Amino acid sequence: MAALALCVALQAHGGVAASDEPLASHATDEEAQLNLFRQRGGGAGGAVCLPLADERDPDIRRNRSMLASFPVCLSKATVRDAGRADWVFTTYSNKAAPNGPVWYLPHDDEDAAFDAAVYAIATYGGRFIAANAREERNFGSIDPNRAFGRTNGSVGPCAITRAYPAYTKFVMDGFRGARNILTLHTNMDGPPLNVRVNSEKLRGYPATANVGLSDPDNVVILAGRQPLENNRRVARFATALRGAGINVIYERVTRANNDCSLSNYVTLSGDRRLYVNIEAQDGARTAQKRMIDIVMRQLGVRPVR
């Protein structure tokens, strides 16, 4: 049985996949503060992998068997934006199939989403980046999924009072080379976030086939600036998902209703990649894994094992 190893990367991260402002010719002060954990017991020549036994994170302990079933490398990083404490991340990569899909998990308290992410990279390769907030949802008072923005002017409508450009840059750098922007979440039973939603910003579209995933809390959230009927590529994908048995919510994003979530940042920054958020009711691990399988099939991603 393959042993899980901790792989601590040393290379610097530069550039962003998308931004809401033109890139300057040099890094901002906040971006320059991006620091990676130093490797243990090695030189500066590359990555070092450490044994699973060194890790105490409950997410790892809960998934020890699955993580030991394929070659995993886990990297740790901190990112510092001026005026706040460090953001902390772990990145889990399938070393046997590193070029697969990329996922971001902003909430450390959503255990089912983490378990689904382990399944995703074990089955389809690639990697996922997880915010590490000691099993809490937020870093202090800041929701990681409400902190995307490179300039103070762009975050005016949001709950945050200033931008976090180094945080935004790190997460978007994690998607460099990825075909799509993928994320995993869980939600509580009932409103406000289920397929029955019908507001100016969010509209639900129930599945048109029944494959056992019709619970209104199990949804895929897609996003765009136009009404769905005018967003041909996203509309086609939404129709395919609904026909495969998955509920869909479409989020119409404008600069005025920006909430600084990943979906809003990707949409407003002009990133043309498909944003896909697989949301399942809290604890619905089996349903979320089935939804991953359907989404991967619709995206043309084949299993690696």
Secondary structure in CASP SS format (residue, H / E / C, confidence):
PFRMAT SS
TARGET T0000
AUTHOR 0000-0000-0000
METHOD secondary structure of the structure
MODEL  1
M C 1.00
A C 1.00
A C 1.00
L C 1.00
A E 1.00
L E 1.00
C E 1.00
V E 1.00
A C 1.00
L C 1.00
Q C 1.00
A C 1.00
H C 1.00
G C 1.00
G C 1.00
V C 1.00
A C 1.00
A C 1.00
S C 1.00
D C 1.00
E C 1.00
P C 1.00
L C 1.00
A C 1.00
S C 1.00
H C 1.00
A C 1.00
T C 1.00
D H 1.00
E H 1.00
E H 1.00
A H 1.00
Q C 1.00
L C 1.00
N E 1.00
L E 1.00
F C 1.00
R C 1.00
Q C 1.00
R C 1.00
G C 1.00
G C 1.00
G C 1.00
A C 1.00
G C 1.00
G C 1.00
A C 1.00
V E 1.00
C E 1.00
L E 1.00
P E 1.00
L H 1.00
A H 1.00
D H 1.00
E C 1.00
R C 1.00
D C 1.00
P H 1.00
D H 1.00
I H 1.00
R H 1.00
R H 1.00
N C 1.00
R H 1.00
S H 1.00
M H 1.00
L H 1.00
A C 1.00
S C 1.00
F C 1.00
P C 1.00
V E 1.00
C E 1.00
L E 1.00
S E 1.00
K E 1.00
A E 1.00
T E 1.00
V E 1.00
R C 1.00
D C 1.00
A C 1.00
G C 1.00
R C 1.00
A C 1.00
D C 1.00
W E 1.00
V E 1.00
F E 1.00
T E 1.00
T E 1.00
Y E 1.00
S E 1.00
N E 1.00
K C 1.00
A C 1.00
A C 1.00
P C 1.00
N C 1.00
G C 1.00
P C 1.00
V E 1.00
W E 1.00
Y E 1.00
L E 1.00
P C 1.00
H C 1.00
D C 1.00
D C 1.00
E C 1.00
D H 1.00
A H 1.00
A H 1.00
F H 1.00
D H 1.00
A H 1.00
A H 1.00
V H 1.00
Y H 1.00
A H 1.00
I H 1.00
A H 1.00
T H 1.00
Y H 1.00
G C 1.00
G C 1.00
R E 1.00
F E 1.00
I E 1.00
A E 1.00
A E 1.00
N C 1.00
A C 1.00
R C 1.00
E C 1.00
E C 1.00
R C 1.00
N C 1.00
F E 1.00
G C 1.00
S C 1.00
I E 1.00
D C 1.00
P H 1.00
N H 1.00
R H 1.00
A C 1.00
F C 1.00
G C 1.00
R C 1.00
T C 1.00
N H 1.00
G H 1.00
S H 1.00
V H 1.00
G C 1.00
P C 1.00
C C 1.00
A C 1.00
I C 1.00
T C 1.00
R C 1.00
A C 1.00
Y C 1.00
P H 1.00
A H 1.00
Y H 1.00
T H 1.00
K H 1.00
F H 1.00
V H 1.00
M H 1.00
D H 1.00
G H 1.00
F C 1.00
R C 1.00
G C 1.00
A C 1.00
R C 1.00
N E 1.00
I E 1.00
L E 1.00
T E 1.00
L E 1.00
H E 1.00
T E 1.00
N E 1.00
M C 1.00
D C 1.00
G C 1.00
P C 1.00
P C 1.00
L C 1.00
N C 1.00
V C 1.00
R C 1.00
V C 1.00
N E 1.00
S C 1.00
E C 1.00
K C 1.00
L E 1.00
R E 1.00
G E 1.00
Y E 1.00
P C 1.00
A C 1.00
T C 1.00
A C 1.00
N C 1.00
V C 1.00
G C 1.00
L C 1.00
S C 1.00
D C 1.00
P C 1.00
D C 1.00
N C 1.00
V E 1.00
V E 1.00
I E 1.00
L E 1.00
A E 1.00
G E 1.00
R C 1.00
Q C 1.00
P C 1.00
L H 1.00
E H 1.00
N H 1.00
N C 1.00
R H 1.00
R H 1.00
V H 1.00
A H 1.00
R H 1.00
F H 1.00
A H 1.00
T H 1.00
A H 1.00
L H 1.00
R H 1.00
G H 1.00
A C 1.00
G C 1.00
I C 1.00
N E 1.00
V E 1.00
I E 1.00
Y E 1.00
E E 1.00
R E 1.00
V C 1.00
T C 1.00
R C 1.00
A C 1.00
N C 1.00
N C 1.00
D C 1.00
C C 1.00
S C 1.00
L H 1.00
S H 1.00
N H 1.00
Y H 1.00
V H 1.00
T H 1.00
L H 1.00
S C 1.00
G C 1.00
D C 1.00
R C 1.00
R C 1.00
L E 1.00
Y E 1.00
V E 1.00
N E 1.00
I E 1.00
E E 1.00
A E 1.00
Q E 1.00
D C 1.00
G C 1.00
A C 1.00
R H 1.00
T H 1.00
A H 1.00
Q H 1.00
K H 1.00
R H 1.00
M H 1.00
I H 1.00
D H 1.00
I H 1.00
V H 1.00
M H 1.00
R H 1.00
Q H 1.00
L H 1.00
G C 1.00
V C 1.00
R C 1.00
P C 1.00
V C 1.00
R C 1.00
END
